[in-house]
């Protein structure tokens, strides 16, 4: 069932990003701005990742939002336990990447965060950032500017850490040859498309290798962090 839900994210390319947005909002409201929030009572949370925790309220909110999302957008039925596992896994991954960013010494300046927010198309009018639209859309989604900006700051921070890992990945000569061979097979009937298909094939192979590198890095980092899930609280 969990595999089915993950496969659904490939059939619906907007799916995984939307679910991560749902979970990220819950994460931000609980965790606050640059610090990782009040960690007192860490033992009573649904999960702990190093010094960071997942509170029951945060998990409940993320679970309910994710459940509604899958029910409305994805065909099929999903068991409660499957959705709970998906949510707790993603909440743990979110914290893992923040720990990675901290270990790398990464930061996000106020100017950098402001620039990112101003470039979001949904907040623009005639190609320029519109403060009124910004305030209205946040209010419609029950978000304060500080909560949204905290979410974006953490997203930018995590993205920086992931970019460092992705940028360290390159294709070997053998992998390039494999992509080229695949291109030739796909364009035998129309050689004029070879160049575009070659670029696309190389990017696809590189993307897949980058994704494997991100997963391997995350799993490796998790082995150095104490992670505990209190399943009786899920």
N, C-alpha and C positions, 0 to 999 in steps of 0.2 A: 504493500500500500504506500509506504513512504517513497519507494522507487517510482510508483505511478504519479505521485504528486510532483516529484522532481522532474519526471518526463513531461508533465503538463507545462512546466515552465519553458520548455523548448517549443511546444506547440503554441504557446501564448507568450511571445517575447517580452511583453510588458509585465508579465505576471510576477516574476521573481523580484524585479525592482519595486513593484508596488507593495508586495508583501514585506520586503525589507524596509520600505518606508513606513509601513504600519508599525513594525517592530521598533524601528529607530525612534519614532515619536514617543513610544512608551519608554524607551531607554532614556531619552533626553529629559522627560518630565521627572523621572525618578532621580537621575544622576546629577542634574544641574550643569554648571558651566564648565570651566577648565578642570576643576578638581573632579574627583570621582565620587563626590557625594559623601554623605555621612555613612561610614561603614560600621557604626555601632550596631550590635545585634546581628552581626554577619551570619551567625550560626542559625538564625531563624529564617533565612531566605530560602527561596526555591533552589538556588544554586550559588556557588561562589567560584570566582576565577581569580586566583591570587588574592589580592586585597579587595577586589571588586565583588559586588553581590548582585543577585537578581532577586528583588523582593517579590513577595506573593502578589502584591497589588500590581506591580509592573507585569509580571507573568500573566496574571488574569486578564489585564487589559489587552496585552498583545495576543493572547490566545483567542479572546472573544472577537477581536478585529480580524484576525487571520481566519478564524472559522467562518465568519460572515463573508469574507472575501472569497474564499474557495467555494462556499455554498452558492454564491451569486454568480461567479464568473467561470467556474470550471465544472464541466459535466462529471457526473459520477458521485458516489458517496464516499466520505472519508471518516474513518473511525476517530473518536476523541483522542485515543492514545497516539495515533499517528500524527495528528496536528500538534498535540502537546510536545512530542519529540521534536518535530520540525521547529517549533517556536523556541524551545529551550536550546536547541543546537545553534540556532541563529543568534540568540542573545549571548551565548557563550562565544561564538565567533566574533561578534561585535566587540566584546571586551578584549578578546585576544588581539585583535588588530590595533586597538587603542594602546594596549600594553606594548605591542611591537613598535608603534610610533614613538612611544615614550622611551623605549630602549634605544631607538635610533636618534634620539635627541631632536625630534621634529616638533615644530610649533606652527601655529597659524596666527598671523598678525591681524589686528582689527581691519587694517586697510585691505589685506588679502581677502578676508571674509566678506567685507563690504563689496569688493569687486565681483566676487563669485555670485553673491545674491543679486547684484544689479544686472548680471548677465542672464539671469533666469528668464526665459521668454514669457512665462505666465505673469510676471510682474512688470512687463513692459507695455507701453502704448506708443505706437508709431516708432518702434525701434529704440525707445528710451525708457529707463526705469521710471515707474510712476508710483510714488509713495502711497497715493490713495488706493490704488489697486492692490498694492502690497498689504496694506492694513485690512482691506476688505476681504481679501482671500484668506488671510490668516484667521480673521474673525469667523469666517464661514466654516473653517475647519477646526474651530475651538482651540486655536493656538495663539499665544501671546508672541510678540516679536522676540522677546528674550528666549522663550522656549524654542522657537523656530531657529533662531540664530545659533543657539547651543547645538541643535541637531545638525545644522549645516557645518558648524565648526568641527564637530566630531567626524562628520562625513568627509570633509576636506582633509582632516588629519589622517584618517584611515586610508583615504585615496593616495595621499603622499607616500605612506608606507608601502602600499601595494604597488605604486608606480616604481619605487626603487627596486622591488623584486622583479617586476616585469621588464624593466630596462636592462636588468642583468642577464636576461635570456636572449640567446641568439640561436640561429639554426646552424647545424653542422653541414658540411658539404654533402653528406649522405642524405640529410633531411631535405636539402634544397633539390637534390637530384630526384628524390621521391616525389616532391611537389611538381617538378617539371615533367616527370614521366606521367603523372596523373593528368596534367594539363594536355599533353599530347594525345592521350587516349580520349579525352573529352572533346577535343576540337578537331579530330580527324576529318569530320565532314565539313568544317568551315575554318580553314587555317587563318582567316583574317581576324578571328577572335582570339588567337593564341596569346598575344601580348597581354590583353586584359585578363584573360583566364589565368595566365601564369602569375600575374600580380595577385589576383584573388586567391589562388591556391597557396601561394607563399604566405600570404597574410593569414589564411585559415590555419595552416600548419603551425605558424608562429603563435597564433592566438591559443591554439590547443596546448602547445608547450608551455606558454605563459600561465594558463589556467592550472596545469599540473604543478608548475613551480609554486604558485600561490597556495595551492592545497598542501603541497609537501611542506612549505614553510610554516603554514598554520599548524599542521599536525606536529611538526617538530617542536615548535614553540610551546605547544600544549604539554609536551612531555616534561618541560621545565617549570611548568606552572601547576600549582595545586588546584585541581578542579574537582568540585564536589557537587553532585546533584542530589537533593533531598526529594526523592521520587514520591515519598508519601505526601508531599505538599503540592504535587502537580495536579 
